[in-house]
Amino acid sequence: MIHKNWLDKPTIRKVKCVHTNAAKYMVDRALTAGQEYDLKNETEEFYFIVDNTGKVGGYYKEYFA
């Protein structure tokens, strides 16, 4: 249940969203291209960031630089 306290953990680093052109999901509601986000956790495929909703969400790394 490590994900329950990600919002309170210190930020690892900032990542910048480069696009929101998703083929399958509607990420443009939670991400804004050109904006930097606080990275809270990272896996091989996903970044877990604090998005525009104020919650931690998991997004493919392809949206970020």
Protein Blocks (a to p, Z undefined) as FASTA:
>chain_A
ZZmmmmmpccfbdcddfbfcdfkbcfklmpcehiacddfbdcfkbccdddfkopacdddf
klpZZ
